[in-house]
């Protein structure tokens, strides 16, 4: 009986000694993920994005999505709610990636 009690107390002591480290690591990873998403959201809501050649491409303009033409944000169609992964640069024709879906 005494050994079971000591074993359980040892397990609780080990959990208290090591468990908070695991919880702290999970918390830090979560904070870093939220910060990365916030940075991507800020980049996506800027008025322009850069293509691979460095040209500024406007994000708020007139866009065409399948059968619709709309004025607004390039990366989400307000008519059909489809997401765009990239937009074409008007200067060189290369694409500028949506910062929210960039890996």
SULZI-V278113 format. One record per residue. N is the residue number from 1. RES is the residue in three letters. OMEGA is omega in degrees with one decimal (* if undefined). D_FIRST is the distance of its C-alpha to the first C-alpha in whole Angstrom. Layout:
n=(N & N)
res=(RES & RES)
omega=(OMEGA & OMEGA)
d_first=(D_FIRST & D_FIRST)
This chain:
n=(1 & 2 & 3 & 4 & 5 & 6 & 7 & 8 & 9 & 10 & 11 & 12 & 13 & 14 & 15 & 16 & 17 & 18 & 19 & 20 & 21 & 22 & 23 & 24 & 25 & 26 & 27 & 28 & 29 & 30 & 31 & 32 & 33 & 34 & 35 & 36 & 37 & 38 & 39 & 40 & 41 & 42 & 43 & 44 & 45 & 46 & 47 & 48 & 49 & 50 & 51 & 52 & 53 & 54 & 55 & 56 & 57 & 58 & 59 & 60 & 61 & 62 & 63 & 64 & 65 & 66 & 67 & 68 & 69 & 70 & 71 & 72 & 73 & 74 & 75 & 76 & 77 & 78 & 79 & 80 & 81 & 82 & 83 & 84 & 85 & 86 & 87 & 88 & 89 & 90 & 91 & 92 & 93 & 94 & 95 & 96 & 97 & 98 & 99 & 100 & 101 & 102 & 103)
res=(UNK & UNK & UNK & UNK & UNK & UNK & UNK & UNK & UNK & UNK & UNK & UNK & UNK & UNK & UNK & UNK & UNK & UNK & UNK & UNK & UNK & UNK & UNK & UNK & UNK & UNK & UNK & UNK & UNK & UNK & UNK & UNK & UNK & UNK & UNK & UNK & UNK & UNK & UNK & UNK & UNK & UNK & UNK & UNK & UNK & UNK & UNK & UNK & UNK & UNK & UNK & UNK & UNK & UNK & UNK & UNK & UNK & UNK & UNK & UNK & UNK & UNK & UNK & UNK & UNK & UNK & UNK & UNK & UNK & UNK & UNK & UNK & UNK & UNK & UNK & UNK & UNK & UNK & UNK & UNK & UNK & UNK & UNK & UNK & UNK & UNK & UNK & UNK & UNK & UNK & UNK & UNK & UNK & UNK & UNK & UNK & UNK & UNK & UNK & UNK & UNK & UNK & UNK)
omega=(-178.9 & -179.0 & 177.0 & 178.9 & 178.2 & 177.7 & 179.2 & 176.6 & 176.8 & 178.5 & 177.8 & 178.3 & 177.8 & 177.8 & 180.0 & -179.5 & -173.2 & -174.1 & -179.5 & 177.9 & 178.3 & 177.6 & 178.2 & 177.6 & 177.6 & 178.5 & -179.5 & 178.4 & 178.4 & 178.6 & 179.0 & 177.6 & 178.1 & 179.1 & 178.5 & 177.8 & 179.2 & 178.4 & 177.4 & 178.6 & 176.7 & 179.0 & -179.2 & -178.3 & 173.3 & -178.4 & 179.1 & 169.8 & -178.7 & 174.3 & -177.7 & 177.7 & 176.6 & 177.9 & 177.4 & 177.8 & -178.8 & 179.8 & 178.4 & -177.0 & 176.2 & -175.5 & 177.4 & 178.8 & -177.3 & -177.5 & -174.1 & 169.9 & -176.3 & 172.8 & 178.0 & -177.0 & -172.0 & -167.1 & 177.1 & 179.5 & -179.6 & -177.7 & -176.3 & 178.1 & 175.8 & 176.9 & 175.0 & 179.4 & -179.6 & 173.3 & -178.7 & 178.3 & -179.8 & -177.0 & -173.0 & 179.9 & 175.2 & -177.0 & 172.8 & -173.4 & 173.6 & -178.4 & -178.8 & -178.4 & -180.0 & 177.9 & *)
d_first=(0 & 4 & 5 & 5 & 6 & 9 & 10 & 11 & 12 & 14 & 16 & 17 & 18 & 20 & 21 & 23 & 24 & 26 & 26 & 29 & 31 & 31 & 32 & 35 & 36 & 36 & 38 & 40 & 41 & 42 & 44 & 46 & 47 & 48 & 50 & 52 & 52 & 54 & 56 & 57 & 58 & 60 & 62 & 63 & 64 & 67 & 70 & 71 & 69 & 70 & 71 & 70 & 74 & 73 & 75 & 74 & 74 & 74 & 71 & 72 & 75 & 77 & 75 & 75 & 72 & 73 & 76 & 75 & 77 & 75 & 75 & 72 & 69 & 69 & 66 & 65 & 68 & 68 & 70 & 68 & 65 & 64 & 63 & 65 & 64 & 67 & 70 & 73 & 75 & 79 & 80 & 79 & 77 & 74 & 71 & 68 & 65 & 63 & 61 & 58 & 58 & 58 & 55)
